[in-house]
Amino acid sequence: MKLIKKSEYLWEIPREGGMRVPGRIFANERLLEEIRDDVAVEQVINVAHLPGIVGYSWAMPDVHLGYGFPIGGVAATEYNDEGVISPGGVGYDINCGVRMMTVDLKRDEIVPKIDKIVGHLFKNVPCGANPHESGMGHLNASEMKHVFLKGARFAVERGFGGEDDLEFAEENGCMAGADPDVVSERAVERGRRQLGSLGSGNHFLEVGYVEEVCSPSAAGIFGLEEGDVTVLIHTGSRGLGHQVCTDFLRSIASQSSTFPFELPDRQLAAAPLKSSVGSDYLAGMAAAANYAWANRQTLMSIAQRAIAEAFGTTPQQLDFRLLYDISHNIAKIETHEIMGRKKKVCVHRKGATRALPPGDDRIPSRYRTVGQPVLIPGDMGTASYLCVGAETGGEHPFHSSCHGAGRRLSRRAAVRRGHGRSIVRELERRGVSVAARNKRTLAEEMPEAYKDVTEVVDVMHGAGLLLKVVKMKPVGVIKG
């Protein structure tokens, strides 16, 4: 495969065969050596075959194998009769995302109590693939429809957090266009017992602190300084989102022979945006996305109560504040300038986040002068980053960024490497207290299963897509 170096951090796959646009990969020389042998590069090429695709098929430095699209893939298709929507460009965990909150505590106040804090979180935050009870209890069909239409507001109305939280979530915690009627009964059934639960796999709740301030002026806008305590929540739409994706992949596959195009990979199944099934998928995806925002809103409130309980106080006294909530598995209708012309497009971000530049009116007014917050978690034992979208000149991946470190090892390979080891003790030696429902999950998510998040973020920063604000170090983690 031929790769052309465009700049220090950007590489191009020339257009050939059925590719409608070239592919582009953000990476440094060392990361590229890992990436170029990954099947994910073939997926970048496959995505370039989508009808209506504009610009490039983009890959972030955390790119790795996904279903249809690579994880860490970004592509936009024209919002017209030529463009398509591909569920693989969103993923099974619709609106998986990260929520960050701050609290009026310092590192020295939590480190001596971290085992107690983790214990209270593990006891109170429902986690695991199938928790016995979610934070919201068992919702009926009518309540689920309200979740689909209201998103995070549904949780706020139930007493989980406050009205102010909604300003600091992408889309204000609710995506327009949701239609409860296109969500299957099976999906509703899977979701009504899981709202307010963390799940398993790479999902986590992490307590950490600001280890390094990279941009003092930007950090000041966010009210952050060295030693401040932070909390990250990473989860999505749980079984409901998985079922919505499954349902529509089947529907699209069953109708694929009627579409006027062929694609190089069955997993890349796509439907015309203006078709009935394409429109229904967007409406079902929005419903699942709103469920995910309600889920993270609920979990945030539960976590606040648990941490306060560990200190023998209340969330109000600890002054918790939602800094931001961002999605990294979603498709959105947006307007972008492409080759000098403004176009309405459907931007697929799969394992990639939106990264709007300063001044964009979709950014909360408090942050607008500095750019949209971009939350990039690493693995359990290293670091996570708060960045902001940067002002980019020329071509860019539709104001998008990486979403994490990116897997280096498959889950199966990680389990093999972890055989006979105690990941808990290894993390304790790094100063991280961890609790998990399943030891296999810890092996799957061991630090060496992931790329170096600092290297990944440095590529985004060096490419001019992000500005690093603060680096955070974990001290306590809970997982399913």
C-alpha positions in Angstrom: 0.0 0.0 0.0 1.3 3.4 -1.0 1.4 6.2 1.6 2.4 9.7 0.7 3.7 11.9 3.5 1.9 15.3 3.4 3.4 16.7 6.6 5.0 15.6 9.8 1.8 14.2 11.1 -0.3 13.5 8.0 -0.2 10.7 5.5 -2.3 10.2 2.4 -3.5 7.0 0.7 -3.9 7.8 -3.0 -7.3 7.3 -4.6 -7.4 4.1 -6.7 -9.9 1.5 -7.9 -13.4 2.2 -6.6 -12.2 4.8 -4.1 -14.2 8.0 -4.5 -11.8 10.1 -2.4 -8.3 9.5 -1.0 -7.7 8.3 2.5 -5.8 10.3 5.1 -4.2 9.2 8.4 -2.9 11.4 11.2 0.2 9.8 12.8 3.9 10.3 13.5 6.5 8.0 12.0 6.5 5.5 14.9 2.7 5.2 15.2 2.5 4.8 11.4 4.6 1.6 11.6 1.9 0.2 13.9 -1.0 1.5 11.9 0.1 0.5 8.4 0.0 -3.3 9.3 -3.5 -3.0 10.9 -6.6 -4.2 9.0 -7.9 -0.7 10.0 -6.0 0.8 7.0 -8.0 -1.4 4.7 -11.2 -0.1 6.3 -10.0 3.5 5.7 -9.8 2.5 2.0 -13.2 0.8 2.1 -14.9 3.8 3.6 -13.5 5.9 0.7 -15.9 3.9 -1.5 -19.1 5.3 0.1 -21.5 7.0 -2.3 -21.5 10.8 -1.7 -18.4 10.8 0.4 -16.6 14.2 0.3 -13.1 15.4 1.2 -11.3 12.3 2.5 -11.7 9.2 4.5 -10.0 10.2 7.7 -8.2 8.2 10.4 -7.1 9.5 13.7 -3.8 8.3 15.4 -5.7 6.0 17.7 -7.2 4.1 14.7 -7.8 0.4 15.0 -10.0 -2.3 13.7 -13.8 -1.8 14.0 -17.0 -3.0 12.4 -17.1 -1.6 8.9 -15.5 1.7 9.7 -12.2 1.7 11.7 -12.5 2.9 15.2 -10.9 6.3 14.9 -12.5 6.9 11.5 -14.2 10.1 10.3 -16.1 10.5 7.0 -18.8 12.9 5.7 -21.3 12.2 3.0 -23.4 14.7 1.1 -26.8 15.3 2.6 -28.7 14.7 -0.6 -29.9 11.8 -2.8 -26.3 10.7 -3.5 -25.2 10.5 0.2 -25.5 7.5 2.5 -25.6 6.7 6.2 -23.6 3.7 7.5 -24.4 2.3 11.0 -20.8 1.0 11.0 -19.7 4.6 10.9 -21.3 5.2 14.3 -20.8 1.8 15.9 -22.7 -0.5 18.1 -22.3 1.6 21.3 -24.2 4.6 19.9 -23.1 7.9 21.7 -20.4 6.2 23.7 -18.8 9.2 25.2 -16.9 10.8 28.1 -18.1 13.1 30.9 -15.7 15.1 33.0 -16.6 16.8 36.3 -14.5 18.7 38.8 -14.8 18.8 42.6 -13.5 21.1 45.3 -10.8 18.7 46.5 -7.1 18.5 46.0 -4.9 15.5 45.3 -3.6 15.3 48.8 -7.1 15.1 50.2 -8.1 12.1 48.0 -4.9 9.9 47.9 -5.1 8.8 51.6 -8.8 8.0 51.1 -8.7 6.5 47.6 -9.5 2.9 48.6 -12.5 4.1 50.6 -13.6 6.3 47.7 -13.3 3.5 45.2 -15.1 1.2 47.6 -18.1 3.6 47.8 -18.2 4.1 44.1 -18.0 0.4 43.4 -20.9 -0.2 45.9 -23.1 2.5 44.5 -22.4 2.7 40.8 -24.1 -0.2 38.9 -21.5 -1.8 36.7 -20.9 -5.0 34.8 -22.6 -6.3 31.6 -25.8 -7.1 33.3 -26.2 -5.2 36.6 -29.0 -6.4 38.9 -30.3 -2.9 39.3 -29.6 0.3 37.4 -29.5 3.8 39.0 -32.9 4.6 37.5 -34.6 1.3 38.3 -36.8 -0.4 35.8 -38.5 2.0 33.4 -41.8 1.3 31.6 -42.3 1.8 27.9 -43.9 5.2 28.3 -40.9 6.4 30.4 -38.5 5.1 27.8 -40.1 7.2 25.1 -39.5 10.3 27.3 -35.8 9.3 27.6 -35.6 9.0 23.8 -37.1 12.5 23.4 -35.6 14.3 26.3 -32.1 12.8 26.8 -30.2 14.1 29.8 -33.1 16.3 30.8 -35.1 13.2 31.7 -32.5 12.3 34.3 -32.5 15.9 35.6 -36.3 15.9 36.0 -35.9 12.7 38.0 -33.5 14.4 40.5 -30.2 13.3 38.9 -28.3 16.6 38.6 -29.4 20.1 37.8 -30.6 22.2 34.9 -27.2 23.9 34.6 -25.6 20.5 33.6 -27.4 20.6 30.3 -25.5 23.6 29.0 -22.2 21.7 29.4 -23.2 18.6 27.4 -22.8 18.3 23.6 -26.1 19.0 22.0 -27.2 20.1 25.5 -27.6 16.4 26.2 -30.4 15.9 23.6 -30.2 15.3 19.9 -33.0 16.5 17.7 -34.8 14.2 15.4 -35.3 11.2 17.7 -38.3 9.0 16.9 -39.3 6.4 19.7 -41.5 4.6 17.2 -38.5 3.3 15.1 -36.8 1.7 18.2 -37.7 -2.0 18.4 -39.4 -3.6 21.4 -36.3 -5.7 21.9 -34.1 -2.6 22.1 -36.6 -0.9 24.6 -36.6 -4.1 26.7 -32.8 -4.2 26.9 -32.6 -0.5 27.8 -35.3 -0.1 30.4 -33.3 -1.9 33.1 -29.9 -0.3 32.3 -30.3 3.4 32.5 -27.8 4.6 35.1 -25.3 1.8 34.7 -21.7 1.8 33.6 -21.4 -1.4 31.6 -18.2 -3.4 31.1 -15.4 -3.6 28.6 -13.5 -0.4 28.1 -16.1 1.6 30.1 -15.0 3.1 33.4 -15.3 5.7 36.1 -12.0 7.3 37.0 -11.0 9.6 39.8 -7.8 11.5 39.2 -6.1 14.8 39.5 -4.5 17.5 37.3 -0.9 16.3 37.0 0.3 18.9 34.5 -1.1 22.2 33.2 -0.2 22.4 29.5 -1.9 25.7 28.7 -2.3 28.0 31.8 -4.6 30.5 30.0 -6.9 27.8 28.7 -6.9 25.9 32.1 -7.9 29.2 33.8 -11.0 29.3 31.6 -11.9 25.9 32.9 -11.0 26.8 36.5 -8.3 24.2 36.7 -4.9 24.2 38.3 -2.3 21.6 39.2 -3.5 19.1 41.9 -7.2 19.7 41.3 -9.3 16.5 41.5 -11.3 15.4 38.4 -13.8 12.6 37.7 -14.2 11.0 34.3 -17.1 8.7 33.2 -16.8 6.7 30.0 -19.9 4.8 28.8 -22.7 4.9 26.3 -26.1 3.6 25.3 -25.6 0.1 26.7 -27.6 -2.8 25.3 -30.2 -0.5 23.8 -27.7 1.2 21.5 -26.2 -2.2 20.5 -29.7 -3.5 19.6 -30.6 -0.4 17.6 -27.4 -0.8 15.6 -28.1 -4.6 15.1 -31.7 -4.0 14.0 -30.8 -1.4 11.4 -27.8 -3.4 10.0 -30.3 -6.2 9.4 -32.8 -3.9 7.8 -30.2 -2.2 5.5 -28.7 -5.6 4.5 -32.1 -6.9 3.6 -32.7 -4.0 1.3 -29.1 -3.6 -0.1 -30.0 -5.2 -3.4 -32.4 -2.3 -4.2 -29.7 0.4 -3.6 -27.8 1.7 -6.7 -24.3 0.9 -5.4 -22.1 -1.9 -4.2 -19.6 -1.7 -1.4 -16.3 -3.7 -0.8 -17.2 -4.9 2.6 -20.5 -6.4 3.9 -19.9 -4.7 7.3 -19.8 -1.3 5.6 -23.6 -1.7 4.9 -25.1 1.7 4.1 -28.4 3.2 3.0 -29.2 6.4 1.1 -29.7 9.2 3.6 -33.0 10.1 2.0 -34.4 6.5 1.9 -36.9 5.4 4.4 -34.5 3.0 6.2 -31.8 5.7 6.2 -34.1 8.3 7.7 -35.3 5.7 10.3 -31.8 4.8 11.3 -30.9 8.5 11.9 -34.1 8.8 14.1 -33.3 5.6 16.0 -29.7 6.6 16.4 -30.8 9.9 17.9 -33.1 8.1 20.3 -30.2 5.9 21.4 -27.9 8.9 21.7 -30.4 10.6 24.0 -30.5 7.5 26.1 -26.7 7.6 26.5 -26.8 11.2 27.6 -29.4 10.4 30.2 -27.3 7.4 31.3 -24.1 9.6 31.8 -26.2 12.3 33.6 -27.6 9.7 36.0 -24.2 8.1 36.6 -22.6 11.5 37.4 -25.2 12.2 40.1 -24.7 8.7 41.6 -20.9 9.1 41.6 -21.2 12.5 43.3 -23.3 11.1 46.1 -20.9 8.1 46.5 -17.8 10.3 46.7 -19.5 12.7 49.1 -20.5 9.7 51.3 -16.8 8.7 51.5 -16.0 12.1 52.9 -19.0 12.2 55.2 -20.5 15.2 53.5 -22.9 16.2 50.6 -22.3 16.8 46.9 -23.3 20.4 47.4 -20.6 20.9 50.0 -18.0 19.4 47.7 -19.1 21.7 44.9 -19.2 19.3 42.0 -19.3 20.8 38.5 -19.8 19.2 35.1 -17.0 20.5 32.9 -18.2 18.9 29.7 -19.8 15.8 28.1 -18.7 14.7 24.7 -19.7 11.9 22.3 -17.4 9.8 20.2 -19.8 7.4 18.4 -22.3 9.4 16.4 -23.4 10.8 13.1 -24.5 14.4 12.7 -25.9 16.6 9.9 -23.5 19.6 9.8 -22.4 22.3 7.4 -18.7 22.5 6.5 -16.6 24.3 3.9 -15.3 21.7 1.5 -12.9 22.8 -1.2 -14.1 26.4 -0.9 -17.8 25.6 -0.9 -20.2 25.2 2.1 -22.0 21.9 2.0 -24.5 20.2 4.2 -23.1 16.8 5.1 -23.6 13.8 7.4 -20.5 13.5 9.5 -19.8 10.0 10.8 -17.5 10.0 13.8 -16.7 6.5 15.0 -14.2 6.5 17.9 -13.7 10.2 17.2 -14.9 13.4 18.8 -16.1 16.7 17.6 -13.4 19.4 18.2 -14.9 22.8 17.4 -12.6 25.8 17.2 -12.9 29.0 19.3 -15.8 31.2 18.5 -18.3 28.5 17.4 -21.7 29.2 18.8 -22.3 25.5 19.6 -19.7 25.8 22.4 -20.9 26.8 25.9 -20.5 30.6 26.2 -18.1 30.1 29.2 -15.6 28.3 26.9 -16.3 29.9 23.6 -13.1 32.0 23.5 -10.9 29.0 24.0 -12.6 26.3 22.0 -14.7 23.2 22.6 -13.5 20.9 25.3 -12.2 17.5 24.0 -11.8 14.7 26.5 -9.3 12.0 25.7 -8.9 9.2 28.2 -6.0 6.9 28.3 -5.7 3.5 29.9 -6.2 2.7 33.6 -2.6 3.3 34.6 -1.3 6.3 32.7 -3.1 9.5 31.9 -6.0 11.3 30.3 -6.2 14.7 28.7 -8.4 17.7 28.5 -7.8 19.5 25.2 -9.7 22.1 23.2 -10.5 22.3 19.4 -8.0 24.6 17.6 -8.5 27.1 14.8 -7.4 25.1 11.7 -6.5 26.5 8.4 -7.2 24.7 5.1 -8.5 21.1 5.1 -9.4 19.4 8.3 -11.4 16.3 9.3 -14.6 18.2 9.8 -13.4 19.6 13.2 -12.8 16.1 14.6 -10.2 14.6 16.9 -9.1 11.3 18.3 -11.2 9.9 21.2 -8.6 8.0 23.3 -5.3 6.0 23.2 -6.6 3.3 20.8 -6.1 -0.4 21.3 -2.7 -1.9 20.5 -3.7 -5.5 21.4 -7.0 -7.3 20.8 -9.0 -8.2 23.9 -8.0 -11.9 23.4 -4.3 -11.1 23.0 -4.5 -8.9 26.1 -6.0 -11.8 28.1 -3.3 -14.1 26.9 -0.6 -11.6 28.0 -2.3 -11.1 31.3 -2.4 -14.8 32.2 -1.0 -15.5 35.6 -0.6 -11.8 36.4 -2.4 -9.7 39.0 -3.4 -6.5 37.1 -4.8 -5.1 40.4 -1.4 -5.4 42.1 0.4 -4.0 39.1 -1.9 -0.9 39.1 -1.5 -0.5 42.9 2.2 -0.3 42.3 1.5 2.6 39.9 -0.6 4.3 42.6 -4.0 3.4 41.1 -6.7 1.7 43.2 -9.0 -0.4 41.0 -12.2 -2.4 41.5 -13.9 -4.5 38.8 -16.7 -7.0 38.5 -14.7 -9.3 36.3 -10.9 -10.1 36.4 -11.0 -10.8 32.7 -12.1 -7.2 32.0 -9.0 -6.0 33.8 -6.8 -8.2 31.6 -8.5 -7.0 28.5 -8.0 -3.4 29.5 -4.5 -3.6 30.9 -2.3 -0.5 30.2 -0.1 -2.3 27.6 -3.2 -3.2 25.5 -3.3 0.5 24.5 -1.2 2.9 22.6 0.6 5.7 24.5 -2.1 8.3 24.9 0.4 11.1 25.3 1.9 10.2 21.9 -1.5 10.1 20.3 -2.5 13.5 21.8 0.8 15.0 20.7 0.1 14.0 17.1 -3.3 15.9 17.3 -1.6 18.8 19.0 1.2 18.9 16.5 -1.2 18.6 13.6 -2.9 21.8 14.8 -6.3 20.2 15.5 -6.1 20.4 19.3 -4.5 22.5 22.0 -3.5 20.5 25.1 -4.9 22.1 28.3 -4.3 19.7 31.2 -2.9 16.2 31.7 -4.7 14.1 34.4 -3.4 11.1 36.3 -5.8 8.4 37.6 -5.7 7.3 41.2 -8.9 5.3 41.4 -10.9 3.4 38.8 -14.0 1.2 38.7 -14.9 -1.1 35.9 -17.5 -3.7 35.0 
